[in-house]
Amino acid sequence: MASPSPNLRRQVIRIYKELLYLGREYPLGYDYFRPRLHKAFASQADLKDEKQIKKGIERAEFVKKEIEALYYLKKYRTIRQRYEKT
């Protein structure tokens, strides 16, 4: 089978970089986040089927949204705690 399109490769690299960027603020730390992210992407490096690659990109987008939601919740709780009357 032919290698996947360069467009898919760019999408994978883009989502990887976005997740790395989000990992800077991860609650357990960047040193916890980065190796796990790398391992997750490396385990899928042998994929050649475009459907499988697209499925992996969709899963990465979902994870990205979950991490963003985690950050927004953390920010909301912090702000609420600061302005809450005690």
C-alpha positions in Angstrom: 0.0 0.0 0.0 1.2 3.5 -0.8 2.3 5.8 2.0 -0.4 8.2 3.3 -0.8 11.6 1.8 1.4 14.5 2.9 -1.8 16.4 3.9 -2.5 13.7 6.5 1.0 13.9 7.8 0.7 17.6 8.2 -2.6 17.1 10.2 -0.9 14.6 12.5 2.0 16.9 13.1 -0.3 19.9 13.7 -2.4 18.0 16.3 0.7 16.7 18.0 2.1 20.2 18.3 -1.2 21.5 19.6 -1.4 18.8 22.2 2.2 19.5 23.3 1.3 23.1 23.7 -1.7 22.3 25.8 0.4 19.9 27.9 2.4 22.8 29.3 -0.4 23.5 31.7 -1.4 19.9 32.5 -2.1 19.4 36.2 0.4 16.6 36.6 3.0 18.6 34.8 4.6 18.7 31.4 7.2 16.0 32.4 4.2 13.7 33.0 2.3 14.7 29.9 4.9 14.8 27.1 6.2 11.1 27.3 2.7 9.8 27.4 1.7 11.9 24.4 4.8 10.7 22.5 4.1 7.1 23.4 0.5 7.4 22.2 1.6 8.9 18.8 4.5 6.5 18.4 2.3 3.5 19.0 0.2 4.6 15.9 3.2 5.4 13.7 3.0 2.2 11.7 -0.5 3.1 10.4 -0.7 3.2 6.6 -4.5 3.1 6.0 -5.9 6.6 5.5 -9.1 5.7 7.3 -7.2 4.6 10.3 -5.1 7.7 10.3 -8.2 9.9 10.0 -9.7 8.0 12.9 -6.6 8.6 15.0 -6.7 12.4 14.1 -10.3 12.5 15.2 -9.4 10.8 18.5 -6.6 13.3 19.1 -9.0 16.2 18.4 -11.4 14.7 21.0 -8.5 14.5 23.5 -7.6 18.1 22.8 -11.2 19.2 23.5 -11.2 17.2 26.8 -8.0 18.8 27.9 -9.3 22.3 27.0 -12.5 21.6 29.0 -10.3 20.5 32.0 -8.4 23.8 31.8 -11.6 25.9 31.5 -13.1 24.1 34.5 -9.9 24.6 36.5 -10.0 28.3 35.6 -13.7 28.6 36.4 -13.2 27.0 39.8 -10.2 29.3 40.6 -12.1 32.4 39.7 -15.2 31.3 41.6 -13.2 30.6 44.7 -11.5 34.0 44.5 -14.8 35.9 44.3 -16.9 33.8 46.5 -18.1 35.4 49.7 -16.9 33.6 52.8 
